[in-house]
């Protein structure tokens, strides 16, 4: 019985890994070369998005709205100042 328990904890040959061929930080190096940033979302926010592409789309939309709003605000403020001065 003891021998059977010990054998259950042994790893199968197909699951052994040859660490001599491993490359340290292989994926990290690729991400840094591509300029990737990692951002951790709060759980409630993460539930709203299915994947990173959805998060990127939402943020791009927000940036577009922000730029549009800034342009509208800048125009109306400058136009208003000209009227008040004239």
N, CA, C and O atoms as a Maestro MAE file, in Angstrom:
{
 s_m_m2io_version
 :::
 2.0.0
}

f_m_ct {
 s_m_title
 :::
 protein
 m_atom[344] {
  # First column is atom index #
  i_m_mmod_type
  r_m_x_coord
  r_m_y_coord
  r_m_z_coord
  i_m_residue_number
  s_m_chain_name
  s_m_pdb_residue_name
  s_m_pdb_atom_name
  i_m_atomic_number
  :::
  1 25 0.820 -1.199 0.000 1 A "UNK " " N  " 7
  2 3 0.000 0.000 0.000 1 A "UNK " " CA " 6
  3 2 0.862 1.259 0.000 1 A "UNK " " C  " 6
  4 15 0.539 2.230 -0.684 1 A "UNK " " O  " 8
  5 25 1.957 1.250 0.763 2 A "UNK " " N  " 7
  6 3 2.867 2.394 0.816 2 A "UNK " " CA " 6
  7 2 3.464 2.673 -0.561 2 A "UNK " " C  " 6
  8 15 3.575 3.825 -0.980 2 A "UNK " " O  " 8
  9 25 3.843 1.609 -1.254 3 A "UNK " " N  " 7
  10 3 4.458 1.755 -2.578 3 A "UNK " " CA " 6
  11 2 3.464 2.358 -3.568 3 A "UNK " " C  " 6
  12 15 3.850 3.164 -4.415 3 A "UNK " " O  " 8
  13 25 2.222 1.988 -3.472 4 A "UNK " " N  " 7
  14 3 1.195 2.501 -4.374 4 A "UNK " " CA " 6
  15 2 1.007 4.008 -4.173 4 A "UNK " " C  " 6
  16 15 0.870 4.740 -5.153 4 A "UNK " " O  " 8
  17 25 0.998 4.478 -2.944 5 A "UNK " " N  " 7
  18 3 0.849 5.909 -2.664 5 A "UNK " " CA " 6
  19 2 2.032 6.690 -3.228 5 A "UNK " " C  " 6
  20 15 1.850 7.756 -3.816 5 A "UNK " " O  " 8
  21 25 3.227 6.170 -3.052 6 A "UNK " " N  " 7
  22 3 4.422 6.850 -3.553 6 A "UNK " " CA " 6
  23 2 4.379 6.949 -5.074 6 A "UNK " " C  " 6
  24 15 4.758 7.979 -5.631 6 A "UNK " " O  " 8
  25 25 3.932 5.914 -5.744 7 A "UNK " " N  " 7
  26 3 3.883 5.913 -7.198 7 A "UNK " " CA " 6
  27 2 2.855 6.920 -7.723 7 A "UNK " " C  " 6
  28 15 3.048 7.483 -8.800 7 A "UNK " " O  " 8
  29 25 1.790 7.151 -7.000 8 A "UNK " " N  " 7
  30 3 0.770 8.099 -7.440 8 A "UNK " " CA " 6
  31 2 1.315 9.526 -7.515 8 A "UNK " " C  " 6
  32 15 0.826 10.333 -8.306 8 A "UNK " " O  " 8
  33 25 2.312 9.838 -6.709 9 A "UNK " " N  " 7
  34 3 2.852 11.196 -6.679 9 A "UNK " " CA " 6
  35 2 3.981 11.410 -7.680 9 A "UNK " " C  " 6
  36 15 4.469 12.531 -7.826 9 A "UNK " " O  " 8
  37 25 4.401 10.359 -8.368 10 A "UNK " " N  " 7
  38 3 5.444 10.507 -9.371 10 A "UNK " " CA " 6
  39 2 4.868 11.104 -10.647 10 A "UNK " " C  " 6
  40 15 3.718 10.847 -11.002 10 A "UNK " " O  " 8
  41 25 5.665 11.886 -11.317 11 A "UNK " " N  " 7
  42 3 5.234 12.522 -12.553 11 A "UNK " " CA " 6
  43 2 5.466 11.572 -13.729 11 A "UNK " " C  " 6
  44 15 6.477 10.871 -13.777 11 A "UNK " " O  " 8
  45 25 4.549 11.553 -14.653 12 A "UNK " " N  " 7
  46 3 4.707 10.739 -15.861 12 A "UNK " " CA " 6
  47 2 5.845 11.280 -16.710 12 A "UNK " " C  " 6
  48 15 6.174 12.464 -16.637 12 A "UNK " " O  " 8
  49 25 6.444 10.410 -17.515 13 A "UNK " " N  " 7
  50 3 7.563 10.810 -18.358 13 A "UNK " " CA " 6
  51 2 7.199 11.935 -19.327 13 A "UNK " " C  " 6
  52 15 8.026 12.808 -19.592 13 A "UNK " " O  " 8
  53 25 5.988 11.927 -19.853 14 A "UNK " " N  " 7
  54 3 5.605 12.958 -20.819 14 A "UNK " " CA " 6
  55 2 5.463 14.344 -20.182 14 A "UNK " " C  " 6
  56 15 5.383 15.346 -20.892 14 A "UNK " " O  " 8
  57 25 5.433 14.403 -18.836 15 A "UNK " " N  " 7
  58 3 5.320 15.685 -18.157 15 A "UNK " " CA " 6
  59 2 6.648 16.205 -17.631 15 A "UNK " " C  " 6
  60 15 6.686 17.266 -17.008 15 A "UNK " " O  " 8
  61 25 7.711 15.498 -17.861 16 A "UNK " " N  " 7
  62 3 9.012 15.997 -17.400 16 A "UNK " " CA " 6
  63 2 9.454 17.125 -18.323 16 A "UNK " " C  " 6
  64 15 9.127 17.132 -19.510 16 A "UNK " " O  " 8
  65 25 10.189 18.063 -17.780 17 A "UNK " " N  " 7
  66 3 10.605 19.235 -18.538 17 A "UNK " " CA " 6
  67 2 12.115 19.375 -18.456 17 A "UNK " " C  " 6
  68 15 12.691 19.298 -17.371 17 A "UNK " " O  " 8
  69 25 12.753 19.577 -19.586 18 A "UNK " " N  " 7
  70 3 14.195 19.745 -19.640 18 A "UNK " " CA " 6
  71 2 14.524 21.226 -19.438 18 A "UNK " " C  " 6
  72 15 14.456 22.015 -20.380 18 A "UNK " " O  " 8
  73 25 14.876 21.593 -18.221 19 A "UNK " " N  " 7
  74 3 15.146 22.991 -17.893 19 A "UNK " " CA " 6
  75 2 16.441 23.508 -18.526 19 A "UNK " " C  " 6
  76 15 16.664 24.718 -18.554 19 A "UNK " " O  " 8
  77 25 17.291 22.624 -19.030 20 A "UNK " " N  " 7
  78 3 18.536 23.076 -19.646 20 A "UNK " " CA " 6
  79 2 18.266 23.845 -20.944 20 A "UNK " " C  " 6
  80 15 19.116 24.620 -21.383 20 A "UNK " " O  " 8
  81 25 17.107 23.645 -21.560 21 A "UNK " " N  " 7
  82 3 16.764 24.350 -22.795 21 A "UNK " " CA " 6
  83 2 15.856 25.550 -22.552 21 A "UNK " " C  " 6
  84 15 15.463 26.230 -23.499 21 A "UNK " " O  " 8
  85 25 15.526 25.811 -21.314 22 A "UNK " " N  " 7
  86 3 14.623 26.912 -20.988 22 A "UNK " " CA " 6
  87 2 15.311 28.259 -21.186 22 A "UNK " " C  " 6
  88 15 16.516 28.392 -20.971 22 A "UNK " " O  " 8
  89 25 14.534 29.250 -21.596 23 A "UNK " " N  " 7
  90 3 15.052 30.602 -21.782 23 A "UNK " " CA " 6
  91 2 14.425 31.475 -20.715 23 A "UNK " " C  " 6
  92 15 13.204 31.616 -20.645 23 A "UNK " " O  " 8
  93 25 15.267 32.054 -19.895 24 A "UNK " " N  " 7
  94 3 14.782 32.890 -18.805 24 A "UNK " " CA " 6
  95 2 14.154 34.169 -19.364 24 A "UNK " " C  " 6
  96 15 14.734 34.831 -20.224 24 A "UNK " " O  " 8
  97 25 12.986 34.500 -18.874 25 A "UNK " " N  " 7
  98 3 12.261 35.730 -19.225 25 A "UNK " " CA " 6
  99 2 12.000 35.876 -20.723 25 A "UNK " " C  " 6
  100 15 11.992 36.992 -21.243 25 A "UNK " " O  " 8
  101 25 11.789 34.767 -21.414 26 A "UNK " " N  " 7
  102 3 11.566 34.801 -22.857 26 A "UNK " " CA " 6
  103 2 10.349 35.669 -23.205 26 A "UNK " " C  " 6
  104 15 10.433 36.524 -24.087 26 A "UNK " " O  " 8
  105 25 9.255 35.460 -22.539 27 A "UNK " " N  " 7
  106 3 8.042 36.214 -22.849 27 A "UNK " " CA " 6
  107 2 8.149 37.651 -22.364 27 A "UNK " " C  " 6
  108 15 7.633 38.567 -23.005 27 A "UNK " " O  " 8
  109 25 8.808 37.846 -21.250 28 A "UNK " " N  " 7
  110 3 9.014 39.194 -20.730 28 A "UNK " " CA " 6
  111 2 9.802 40.032 -21.723 28 A "UNK " " C  " 6
  112 15 9.446 41.181 -21.984 28 A "UNK " " O  " 8
  113 25 10.858 39.474 -22.272 29 A "UNK " " N  " 7
  114 3 11.681 40.195 -23.248 29 A "UNK " " CA " 6
  115 2 10.860 40.582 -24.470 29 A "UNK " " C  " 6
  116 15 11.006 41.692 -24.983 29 A "UNK " " O  " 8
  117 25 10.009 39.693 -24.939 30 A "UNK " " N  " 7
  118 3 9.166 39.991 -26.104 30 A "UNK " " CA " 6
  119 2 8.194 41.118 -25.782 30 A "UNK " " C  " 6
  120 15 7.999 42.025 -26.591 30 A "UNK " " O  " 8
  121 25 7.596 41.063 -24.619 31 A "UNK " " N  " 7
  122 3 6.648 42.110 -24.240 31 A "UNK " " CA " 6
  123 2 7.333 43.465 -24.120 31 A "UNK " " C  " 6
  124 15 6.769 44.480 -24.530 31 A "UNK " " O  " 8
  125 25 8.521 43.493 -23.575 32 A "UNK " " N  " 7
  126 3 9.236 44.759 -23.441 32 A "UNK " " CA " 6
  127 2 9.648 45.309 -24.805 32 A "UNK " " C  " 6
  128 15 9.640 46.522 -25.013 32 A "UNK " " O  " 8
  129 25 10.006 44.427 -25.728 33 A "UNK " " N  " 7
  130 3 10.372 44.859 -27.071 33 A "UNK " " CA " 6
  131 2 9.160 45.463 -27.780 33 A "UNK " " C  " 6
  132 15 9.291 46.450 -28.504 33 A "UNK " " O  " 8
  133 25 8.005 44.883 -27.577 34 A "UNK " " N  " 7
  134 3 6.785 45.378 -28.210 34 A "UNK " " CA " 6
  135 2 6.236 46.604 -27.489 34 A "UNK " " C  " 6
  136 15 5.339 47.272 -28.004 34 A "UNK " " O  " 8
  137 25 6.753 46.901 -26.326 35 A "UNK " " N  " 7
  138 3 6.283 48.061 -25.585 35 A "UNK " " CA " 6
  139 2 4.965 47.812 -24.870 35 A "UNK " " C  " 6
  140 15 4.185 48.743 -24.666 35 A "UNK " " O  " 8
  141 25 4.710 46.585 -24.494 36 A "UNK " " N  " 7
  142 3 3.453 46.253 -23.837 36 A "UNK " " CA " 6
  143 2 3.450 46.739 -22.389 36 A "UNK " " C  " 6
  144 15 4.480 46.737 -21.714 36 A "UNK " " O  " 8
  145 25 2.296 47.146 -21.937 37 A "UNK " " N  " 7
  146 3 2.099 47.524 -20.542 37 A "UNK " " CA " 6
  147 2 1.097 46.575 -19.931 37 A "UNK " " C  " 6
  148 15 0.166 46.128 -20.600 37 A "UNK " " O  " 8
  149 25 1.282 46.271 -18.688 38 A "UNK " " N  " 7
  150 3 0.348 45.407 -17.990 38 A "UNK " " CA " 6
  151 2 -0.413 46.265 -16.993 38 A "UNK " " C  " 6
  152 15 0.181 46.985 -16.190 38 A "UNK " " O  " 8
  153 25 -1.725 46.176 -17.056 39 A "UNK " " N  " 7
  154 3 -2.586 46.914 -16.148 39 A "UNK " " CA " 6
  155 2 -3.507 45.920 -15.473 39 A "UNK " " C  " 6
  156 15 -4.101 45.070 -16.136 39 A "UNK " " O  " 8
  157 25 -3.630 46.018 -14.171 40 A "UNK " " N  " 7
  158 3 -4.509 45.121 -13.430 40 A "UNK " " CA " 6
  159 2 -5.832 45.834 -13.189 40 A "UNK " " C  " 6
  160 15 -5.870 46.921 -12.613 40 A "UNK " " O  " 8
  161 25 -6.907 45.212 -13.635 41 A "UNK " " N  " 7
  162 3 -8.241 45.788 -13.476 41 A "UNK " " CA " 6
  163 2 -8.870 45.294 -12.183 41 A "UNK " " C  " 6
  164 15 -8.623 44.168 -11.752 41 A "UNK " " O  " 8
  165 25 -9.663 46.122 -11.584 42 A "UNK " " N  " 7
  166 3 -10.452 45.696 -10.429 42 A "UNK " " CA " 6
  167 2 -11.443 44.642 -10.917 42 A "UNK " " C  " 6
  168 15 -11.820 44.638 -12.089 42 A "UNK " " O  " 8
  169 25 -11.860 43.762 -10.036 43 A "UNK " " N  " 7
  170 3 -12.720 42.632 -10.407 43 A "UNK " " CA " 6
  171 2 -14.023 43.085 -11.061 43 A "UNK " " C  " 6
  172 15 -14.454 42.486 -12.046 43 A "UNK " " O  " 8
  173 25 -14.656 44.132 -10.531 44 A "UNK " " N  " 7
  174 3 -15.933 44.585 -11.091 44 A "UNK " " CA " 6
  175 2 -15.761 45.155 -12.490 44 A "UNK " " C  " 6
  176 15 -16.648 45.007 -13.331 44 A "UNK " " O  " 8
  177 25 -14.637 45.802 -12.749 45 A "UNK " " N  " 7
  178 3 -14.368 46.345 -14.081 45 A "UNK " " CA " 6
  179 2 -14.049 45.204 -15.045 45 A "UNK " " C  " 6
  180 15 -14.521 45.202 -16.182 45 A "UNK " " O  " 8
  181 25 -13.264 44.249 -14.603 46 A "UNK " " N  " 7
  182 3 -12.873 43.121 -15.457 46 A "UNK " " CA " 6
  183 2 -14.087 42.324 -15.915 46 A "UNK " " C  " 6
  184 15 -14.080 41.780 -17.019 46 A "UNK " " O  " 8
  185 25 -15.122 42.245 -15.098 47 A "UNK " " N  " 7
  186 3 -16.334 41.511 -15.470 47 A "UNK " " CA " 6
  187 2 -17.037 42.131 -16.676 47 A "UNK " " C  " 6
  188 15 -17.759 41.442 -17.396 47 A "UNK " " O  " 8
  189 25 -16.832 43.419 -16.895 48 A "UNK " " N  " 7
  190 3 -17.509 44.121 -17.991 48 A "UNK " " CA " 6
  191 2 -16.870 43.845 -19.353 48 A "UNK " " C  " 6
  192 15 -17.466 44.156 -20.384 48 A "UNK " " O  " 8
  193 25 -15.658 43.261 -19.370 49 A "UNK " " N  " 7
  194 3 -14.936 43.063 -20.621 49 A "UNK " " CA " 6
  195 2 -14.602 41.596 -20.822 49 A "UNK " " C  " 6
  196 15 -14.233 40.895 -19.880 49 A "UNK " " O  " 8
  197 25 -14.737 41.138 -22.063 50 A "UNK " " N  " 7
  198 3 -14.470 39.727 -22.358 50 A "UNK " " CA " 6
  199 2 -12.985 39.441 -22.565 50 A "UNK " " C  " 6
  200 15 -12.521 38.331 -22.302 50 A "UNK " " O  " 8
  201 25 -12.227 40.458 -23.044 51 A "UNK " " N  " 7
  202 3 -10.794 40.263 -23.280 51 A "UNK " " CA " 6
  203 2 -10.096 41.609 -23.385 51 A "UNK " " C  " 6
  204 15 -10.735 42.654 -23.262 51 A "UNK " " O  " 8
  205 25 -8.794 41.587 -23.611 52 A "UNK " " N  " 7
  206 3 -8.026 42.830 -23.662 52 A "UNK " " CA " 6
  207 2 -8.414 43.693 -24.865 52 A "UNK " " C  " 6
  208 15 -8.326 44.919 -24.796 52 A "UNK " " O  " 8
  209 25 -8.836 43.076 -25.952 53 A "UNK " " N  " 7
  210 3 -9.267 43.849 -27.122 53 A "UNK " " CA " 6
  211 2 -10.491 44.702 -26.786 53 A "UNK " " C  " 6
  212 15 -10.598 45.840 -27.242 53 A "UNK " " O  " 8
  213 25 -11.401 44.162 -26.000 54 A "UNK " " N  " 7
  214 3 -12.590 44.914 -25.598 54 A "UNK " " CA " 6
  215 2 -12.213 46.092 -24.704 54 A "UNK " " C  " 6
  216 15 -12.798 47.169 -24.821 54 A "UNK " " O  " 8
  217 25 -11.261 45.900 -23.831 55 A "UNK " " N  " 7
  218 3 -10.787 46.991 -22.974 55 A "UNK " " CA " 6
  219 2 -10.149 48.070 -23.830 55 A "UNK " " C  " 6
  220 15 -10.414 49.256 -23.630 55 A "UNK " " O  " 8
  221 25 -9.309 47.675 -24.783 56 A "UNK " " N  " 7
  222 3 -8.666 48.643 -25.663 56 A "UNK " " CA " 6
  223 2 -9.682 49.424 -26.486 56 A "UNK " " C  " 6
  224 15 -9.538 50.635 -26.651 56 A "UNK " " O  " 8
  225 25 -10.704 48.755 -27.004 57 A "UNK " " N  " 7
  226 3 -11.754 49.437 -27.776 57 A "UNK " " CA " 6
  227 2 -12.473 50.470 -26.918 57 A "UNK " " C  " 6
  228 15 -12.724 51.592 -27.360 57 A "UNK " " O  " 8
  229 25 -12.803 50.084 -25.687 58 A "UNK " " N  " 7
  230 3 -13.508 51.006 -24.789 58 A "UNK " " CA " 6
  231 2 -12.633 52.217 -24.464 58 A "UNK " " C  " 6
  232 15 -13.122 53.346 -24.449 58 A "UNK " " O  " 8
  233 25 -11.360 51.992 -24.207 59 A "UNK " " N  " 7
  234 3 -10.466 53.104 -23.888 59 A "UNK " " CA " 6
  235 2 -10.249 54.014 -25.093 59 A "UNK " " C  " 6
  236 15 -10.173 55.234 -24.943 59 A "UNK " " O  " 8
  237 25 -10.150 53.433 -26.278 60 A "UNK " " N  " 7
  238 3 -10.013 54.264 -27.486 60 A "UNK " " CA " 6
  239 2 -11.261 55.125 -27.699 60 A "UNK " " C  " 6
  240 15 -11.159 56.289 -28.087 60 A "UNK " " O  " 8
  241 25 -12.417 54.553 -27.447 61 A "UNK " " N  " 7
  242 3 -13.665 55.325 -27.567 61 A "UNK " " CA " 6
  243 2 -13.685 56.467 -26.568 61 A "UNK " " C  " 6
  244 15 -14.081 57.585 -26.898 61 A "UNK " " O  " 8
  245 25 -13.262 56.186 -25.358 62 A "UNK " " N  " 7
  246 3 -13.210 57.224 -24.330 62 A "UNK " " CA " 6
  247 2 -12.235 58.330 -24.721 62 A "UNK " " C  " 6
  248 15 -12.529 59.511 -24.531 62 A "UNK " " O  " 8
  249 25 -11.087 57.961 -25.259 63 A "UNK " " N  " 7
  250 3 -10.124 58.966 -25.714 63 A "UNK " " CA " 6
  251 2 -10.706 59.821 -26.836 63 A "UNK " " C  " 6
  252 15 -10.502 61.034 -26.866 63 A "UNK " " O  " 8
  253 25 -11.425 59.194 -27.750 64 A "UNK " " N  " 7
  254 3 -12.037 59.933 -28.864 64 A "UNK " " CA " 6
  255 2 -13.073 60.920 -28.347 64 A "UNK " " C  " 6
  256 15 -13.113 62.068 -28.790 64 A "UNK " " O  " 8
  257 25 -13.903 60.484 -27.419 65 A "UNK " " N  " 7
  258 3 -14.911 61.381 -26.829 65 A "UNK " " CA " 6
  259 2 -14.228 62.522 -26.093 65 A "UNK " " C  " 6
  260 15 -14.670 63.669 -26.170 65 A "UNK " " O  " 8
  261 25 -13.171 62.217 -25.392 66 A "UNK " " N  " 7
  262 3 -12.433 63.237 -24.650 66 A "UNK " " CA " 6
  263 2 -11.841 64.284 -25.597 66 A "UNK " " C  " 6
  264 15 -11.926 65.482 -25.327 66 A "UNK " " O  " 8
  265 25 -11.247 63.838 -26.700 67 A "UNK " " N  " 7
  266 3 -10.676 64.771 -27.675 67 A "UNK " " CA " 6
  267 2 -11.757 65.632 -28.311 67 A "UNK " " C  " 6
  268 15 -11.576 66.838 -28.478 67 A "UNK " " O  " 8
  269 25 -12.880 65.020 -28.665 68 A "UNK " " N  " 7
  270 3 -13.985 65.750 -29.274 68 A "UNK " " CA " 6
  271 2 -14.531 66.783 -28.305 68 A "UNK " " C  " 6
  272 15 -14.778 67.926 -28.690 68 A "UNK " " O  " 8
  273 25 -14.718 66.399 -27.068 69 A "UNK " " N  " 7
  274 3 -15.242 67.307 -26.050 69 A "UNK " " CA " 6
  275 2 -14.270 68.452 -25.811 69 A "UNK " " C  " 6
  276 15 -14.691 69.599 -25.663 69 A "UNK " " O  " 8
  277 25 -12.990 68.159 -25.771 70 A "UNK " " N  " 7
  278 3 -11.979 69.191 -25.569 70 A "UNK " " CA " 6
  279 2 -12.003 70.194 -26.708 70 A "UNK " " C  " 6
  280 15 -11.906 71.398 -26.469 70 A "UNK " " O  " 8
  281 25 -12.133 69.714 -27.963 71 A "UNK " " N  " 7
  282 3 -12.201 70.618 -29.111 71 A "UNK " " CA " 6
  283 2 -13.449 71.487 -29.053 71 A "UNK " " C  " 6
  284 15 -13.389 72.680 -29.348 71 A "UNK " " O  " 8
  285 25 -14.575 70.901 -28.677 72 A "UNK " " N  " 7
  286 3 -15.810 71.672 -28.583 72 A "UNK " " CA " 6
  287 2 -15.704 72.720 -27.488 72 A "UNK " " C  " 6
  288 15 -16.139 73.858 -27.666 72 A "UNK " " O  " 8
  289 25 -15.134 72.343 -26.372 73 A "UNK " " N  " 7
  290 3 -14.984 73.278 -25.259 73 A "UNK " " CA " 6
  291 2 -14.027 74.395 -25.632 73 A "UNK " " C  " 6
  292 15 -14.278 75.557 -25.315 73 A "UNK " " O  " 8
  293 25 -12.944 74.061 -26.295 74 A "UNK " " N  " 7
  294 3 -11.956 75.073 -26.682 74 A "UNK " " CA " 6
  295 2 -12.563 76.064 -27.665 74 A "UNK " " C  " 6
  296 15 -12.329 77.266 -27.543 74 A "UNK " " O  " 8
  297 25 -13.330 75.592 -28.628 75 A "UNK " " N  " 7
  298 3 -13.950 76.478 -29.617 75 A "UNK " " CA " 6
  299 2 -14.979 77.392 -28.974 75 A "UNK " " C  " 6
  300 15 -14.971 78.603 -29.194 75 A "UNK " " O  " 8
  301 25 -15.868 76.803 -28.175 76 A "UNK " " N  " 7
  302 3 -16.934 77.620 -27.605 76 A "UNK " " CA " 6
  303 2 -16.378 78.639 -26.612 76 A "UNK " " C  " 6
  304 15 -16.912 79.743 -26.513 76 A "UNK " " O  " 8
  305 25 -15.334 78.302 -25.886 77 A "UNK " " N  " 7
  306 3 -14.751 79.231 -24.935 77 A "UNK " " CA " 6
  307 2 -14.083 80.397 -25.666 77 A "UNK " " C  " 6
  308 15 -14.250 81.551 -25.273 77 A "UNK " " O  " 8
  309 25 -13.330 80.103 -26.722 78 A "UNK " " N  " 7
  310 3 -12.645 81.159 -27.451 78 A "UNK " " CA " 6
  311 2 -13.641 82.047 -28.187 78 A "UNK " " C  " 6
  312 15 -13.442 83.259 -28.272 78 A "UNK " " O  " 8
  313 25 -14.708 81.461 -28.719 79 A "UNK " " N  " 7
  314 3 -15.737 82.245 -29.407 79 A "UNK " " CA " 6
  315 2 -16.457 83.137 -28.403 79 A "UNK " " C  " 6
  316 15 -16.760 84.292 -28.703 79 A "UNK " " O  " 8
  317 25 -16.727 82.618 -27.236 80 A "UNK " " N  " 7
  318 3 -17.406 83.389 -26.202 80 A "UNK " " CA " 6
  319 2 -16.573 84.562 -25.733 80 A "UNK " " C  " 6
  320 15 -17.115 85.626 -25.435 80 A "UNK " " O  " 8
  321 25 -15.288 84.387 -25.665 81 A "UNK " " N  " 7
  322 3 -14.412 85.481 -25.250 81 A "UNK " " CA " 6
  323 2 -14.373 86.593 -26.301 81 A "UNK " " C  " 6
  324 15 -14.305 87.775 -25.964 81 A "UNK " " O  " 8
  325 25 -14.417 86.203 -27.568 82 A "UNK " " N  " 7
  326 3 -14.395 87.225 -28.621 82 A "UNK " " CA " 6
  327 2 -15.667 88.058 -28.560 82 A "UNK " " C  " 6
  328 15 -15.616 89.275 -28.733 82 A "UNK " " O  " 8
  329 25 -16.798 87.423 -28.318 83 A "UNK " " N  " 7
  330 3 -18.058 88.170 -28.235 83 A "UNK " " CA " 6
  331 2 -18.059 89.109 -27.045 83 A "UNK " " C  " 6
  332 15 -18.504 90.252 -27.151 83 A "UNK " " O  " 8
  333 25 -17.561 88.629 -25.903 84 A "UNK " " N  " 7
  334 3 -17.558 89.451 -24.700 84 A "UNK " " CA " 6
  335 2 -16.612 90.642 -24.861 84 A "UNK " " C  " 6
  336 15 -16.887 91.728 -24.352 84 A "UNK " " O  " 8
  337 25 -15.517 90.442 -25.557 85 A "UNK " " N  " 7
  338 3 -14.548 91.521 -25.743 85 A "UNK " " CA " 6
  339 2 -15.034 92.542 -26.764 85 A "UNK " " C  " 6
  340 15 -14.694 93.721 -26.665 85 A "UNK " " O  " 8
  341 25 -15.838 92.099 -27.762 86 A "UNK " " N  " 7
  342 3 -16.247 92.981 -28.845 86 A "UNK " " CA " 6
  343 2 -17.494 93.650 -28.628 86 A "UNK " " C  " 6
  344 15 -17.937 94.421 -29.479 86 A "UNK " " O  " 8
  :::
 }
 m_bond[343] {
  # First column is bond index #
  i_m_from
  i_m_to
  i_m_order
  :::
  1 1 2 1
  2 2 3 1
  3 3 4 2
  4 3 5 1
  5 5 6 1
  6 6 7 1
  7 7 8 2
  8 7 9 1
  9 9 10 1
  10 10 11 1
  11 11 12 2
  12 11 13 1
  13 13 14 1
  14 14 15 1
  15 15 16 2
  16 15 17 1
  17 17 18 1
  18 18 19 1
  19 19 20 2
  20 19 21 1
  21 21 22 1
  22 22 23 1
  23 23 24 2
  24 23 25 1
  25 25 26 1
  26 26 27 1
  27 27 28 2
  28 27 29 1
  29 29 30 1
  30 30 31 1
  31 31 32 2
  32 31 33 1
  33 33 34 1
  34 34 35 1
  35 35 36 2
  36 35 37 1
  37 37 38 1
  38 38 39 1
  39 39 40 2
  40 39 41 1
  41 41 42 1
  42 42 43 1
  43 43 44 2
  44 43 45 1
  45 45 46 1
  46 46 47 1
  47 47 48 2
  48 47 49 1
  49 49 50 1
  50 50 51 1
  51 51 52 2
  52 51 53 1
  53 53 54 1
  54 54 55 1
  55 55 56 2
  56 55 57 1
  57 57 58 1
  58 58 59 1
  59 59 60 2
  60 59 61 1
  61 61 62 1
  62 62 63 1
  63 63 64 2
  64 63 65 1
  65 65 66 1
  66 66 67 1
  67 67 68 2
  68 67 69 1
  69 69 70 1
  70 70 71 1
  71 71 72 2
  72 71 73 1
  73 73 74 1
  74 74 75 1
  75 75 76 2
  76 75 77 1
  77 77 78 1
  78 78 79 1
  79 79 80 2
  80 79 81 1
  81 81 82 1
  82 82 83 1
  83 83 84 2
  84 83 85 1
  85 85 86 1
  86 86 87 1
  87 87 88 2
  88 87 89 1
  89 89 90 1
  90 90 91 1
  91 91 92 2
  92 91 93 1
  93 93 94 1
  94 94 95 1
  95 95 96 2
  96 95 97 1
  97 97 98 1
  98 98 99 1
  99 99 100 2
  100 99 101 1
  101 101 102 1
  102 102 103 1
  103 103 104 2
  104 103 105 1
  105 105 106 1
  106 106 107 1
  107 107 108 2
  108 107 109 1
  109 109 110 1
  110 110 111 1
  111 111 112 2
  112 111 113 1
  113 113 114 1
  114 114 115 1
  115 115 116 2
  116 115 117 1
  117 117 118 1
  118 118 119 1
  119 119 120 2
  120 119 121 1
  121 121 122 1
  122 122 123 1
  123 123 124 2
  124 123 125 1
  125 125 126 1
  126 126 127 1
  127 127 128 2
  128 127 129 1
  129 129 130 1
  130 130 131 1
  131 131 132 2
  132 131 133 1
  133 133 134 1
  134 134 135 1
  135 135 136 2
  136 135 137 1
  137 137 138 1
  138 138 139 1
  139 139 140 2
  140 139 141 1
  141 141 142 1
  142 142 143 1
  143 143 144 2
  144 143 145 1
  145 145 146 1
  146 146 147 1
  147 147 148 2
  148 147 149 1
  149 149 150 1
  150 150 151 1
  151 151 152 2
  152 151 153 1
  153 153 154 1
  154 154 155 1
  155 155 156 2
  156 155 157 1
  157 157 158 1
  158 158 159 1
  159 159 160 2
  160 159 161 1
  161 161 162 1
  162 162 163 1
  163 163 164 2
  164 163 165 1
  165 165 166 1
  166 166 167 1
  167 167 168 2
  168 167 169 1
  169 169 170 1
  170 170 171 1
  171 171 172 2
  172 171 173 1
  173 173 174 1
  174 174 175 1
  175 175 176 2
  176 175 177 1
  177 177 178 1
  178 178 179 1
  179 179 180 2
  180 179 181 1
  181 181 182 1
  182 182 183 1
  183 183 184 2
  184 183 185 1
  185 185 186 1
  186 186 187 1
  187 187 188 2
  188 187 189 1
  189 189 190 1
  190 190 191 1
  191 191 192 2
  192 191 193 1
  193 193 194 1
  194 194 195 1
  195 195 196 2
  196 195 197 1
  197 197 198 1
  198 198 199 1
  199 199 200 2
  200 199 201 1
  201 201 202 1
  202 202 203 1
  203 203 204 2
  204 203 205 1
  205 205 206 1
  206 206 207 1
  207 207 208 2
  208 207 209 1
  209 209 210 1
  210 210 211 1
  211 211 212 2
  212 211 213 1
  213 213 214 1
  214 214 215 1
  215 215 216 2
  216 215 217 1
  217 217 218 1
  218 218 219 1
  219 219 220 2
  220 219 221 1
  221 221 222 1
  222 222 223 1
  223 223 224 2
  224 223 225 1
  225 225 226 1
  226 226 227 1
  227 227 228 2
  228 227 229 1
  229 229 230 1
  230 230 231 1
  231 231 232 2
  232 231 233 1
  233 233 234 1
  234 234 235 1
  235 235 236 2
  236 235 237 1
  237 237 238 1
  238 238 239 1
  239 239 240 2
  240 239 241 1
  241 241 242 1
  242 242 243 1
  243 243 244 2
  244 243 245 1
  245 245 246 1
  246 246 247 1
  247 247 248 2
  248 247 249 1
  249 249 250 1
  250 250 251 1
  251 251 252 2
  252 251 253 1
  253 253 254 1
  254 254 255 1
  255 255 256 2
  256 255 257 1
  257 257 258 1
  258 258 259 1
  259 259 260 2
  260 259 261 1
  261 261 262 1
  262 262 263 1
  263 263 264 2
  264 263 265 1
  265 265 266 1
  266 266 267 1
  267 267 268 2
  268 267 269 1
  269 269 270 1
  270 270 271 1
  271 271 272 2
  272 271 273 1
  273 273 274 1
  274 274 275 1
  275 275 276 2
  276 275 277 1
  277 277 278 1
  278 278 279 1
  279 279 280 2
  280 279 281 1
  281 281 282 1
  282 282 283 1
  283 283 284 2
  284 283 285 1
  285 285 286 1
  286 286 287 1
  287 287 288 2
  288 287 289 1
  289 289 290 1
  290 290 291 1
  291 291 292 2
  292 291 293 1
  293 293 294 1
  294 294 295 1
  295 295 296 2
  296 295 297 1
  297 297 298 1
  298 298 299 1
  299 299 300 2
  300 299 301 1
  301 301 302 1
  302 302 303 1
  303 303 304 2
  304 303 305 1
  305 305 306 1
  306 306 307 1
  307 307 308 2
  308 307 309 1
  309 309 310 1
  310 310 311 1
  311 311 312 2
  312 311 313 1
  313 313 314 1
  314 314 315 1
  315 315 316 2
  316 315 317 1
  317 317 318 1
  318 318 319 1
  319 319 320 2
  320 319 321 1
  321 321 322 1
  322 322 323 1
  323 323 324 2
  324 323 325 1
  325 325 326 1
  326 326 327 1
  327 327 328 2
  328 327 329 1
  329 329 330 1
  330 330 331 1
  331 331 332 2
  332 331 333 1
  333 333 334 1
  334 334 335 1
  335 335 336 2
  336 335 337 1
  337 337 338 1
  338 338 339 1
  339 339 340 2
  340 339 341 1
  341 341 342 1
  342 342 343 1
  343 343 344 2
  :::
 }
}
